[in-house]
């Protein structure tokens, strides 16, 4: 069996994917934090807990999905290319 290191173009594409995922996650986290701040800023109004709850759930979901996706991409970078005959 011949084990080959993943090609540099594949590593570059996967690294670009991680960067794109990071930018998307940062944008979604920003939106979630804005929602949280709106909820905390308007605690004197009825139903202030709705944006707080929505922002917290969205933030937790974005972070969880981001970490799972990055873990998957990093594992793809470590896998060797094998041809099954």
C-alpha positions as CSV (number, residue, x, y, z in Angstrom):
1,X,0.0,0.0,0.0
2,X,1.2,3.5,-0.8
3,X,0.3,6.3,1.5
4,X,0.3,9.7,0.1
5,X,0.1,13.0,1.8
6,X,-2.9,15.0,0.6
7,X,-2.0,17.4,-2.2
8,X,-1.3,21.0,-1.5
9,X,-4.3,22.1,-3.6
10,X,-6.6,19.9,-1.6
11,X,-5.2,21.4,1.7
12,X,-5.6,24.9,0.3
13,X,-9.2,24.3,-0.6
14,X,-10.0,22.8,2.8
15,X,-8.2,25.7,4.5
16,X,-10.3,28.1,2.4
17,X,-13.4,26.2,3.5
18,X,-12.4,26.6,7.1
19,X,-11.9,30.4,6.6
20,X,-15.3,30.7,4.8
21,X,-17.0,28.7,7.7
22,X,-15.3,31.0,10.2
23,X,-16.6,34.1,8.5
24,X,-20.1,32.8,8.3
25,X,-20.0,31.7,11.9
26,X,-18.7,35.1,13.0
27,X,-21.5,36.8,11.1
28,X,-24.2,34.6,12.7
29,X,-22.6,35.0,16.1
30,X,-22.7,38.8,15.6
31,X,-26.4,38.7,14.8
32,X,-27.1,36.5,17.8
33,X,-25.2,38.8,20.1
34,X,-27.2,41.8,18.7
35,X,-30.4,39.9,19.5
36,X,-29.2,39.2,23.0
37,X,-28.3,42.9,23.6
38,X,-31.7,44.0,22.3
39,X,-33.3,41.7,24.8
40,X,-31.2,42.9,27.7
41,X,-31.6,46.5,26.8
42,X,-35.4,46.3,26.9
43,X,-35.9,44.4,30.1
44,X,-38.5,46.8,31.2
45,X,-40.9,45.7,28.4
46,X,-43.2,42.7,28.3
47,X,-41.7,39.7,26.5
48,X,-38.1,40.8,26.8
49,X,-37.1,37.2,27.3
50,X,-38.0,36.2,23.7
51,X,-35.0,37.8,22.0
52,X,-32.7,36.7,24.9
53,X,-33.8,33.1,24.4
54,X,-33.7,33.2,20.6
55,X,-30.2,34.8,20.7
56,X,-28.9,32.3,23.2
57,X,-30.2,29.3,21.3
58,X,-28.9,30.7,18.0
59,X,-25.5,31.4,19.4
60,X,-25.2,27.9,21.0
61,X,-26.4,26.3,17.7
62,X,-23.9,28.2,15.5
63,X,-21.0,27.5,17.8
64,X,-21.9,23.8,17.9
65,X,-22.3,23.4,14.2
66,X,-19.1,25.4,13.5
67,X,-17.0,23.2,15.8
68,X,-18.5,20.0,14.3
69,X,-17.8,21.2,10.7
70,X,-14.2,22.3,11.5
71,X,-13.5,19.0,13.2
72,X,-14.9,17.2,10.1
73,X,-12.8,19.3,7.7
74,X,-9.6,18.8,9.8
75,X,-10.2,15.0,9.8
76,X,-10.6,15.1,6.0
77,X,-7.2,16.9,5.8
78,X,-5.6,14.0,7.8
79,X,-7.1,11.2,5.8
80,X,-4.9,9.5,3.2
81,X,-6.2,9.0,-0.4
82,X,-6.8,5.3,-0.9
83,X,-8.0,3.6,-4.0
84,X,-10.2,0.5,-3.5
85,X,-9.7,-2.1,-6.2
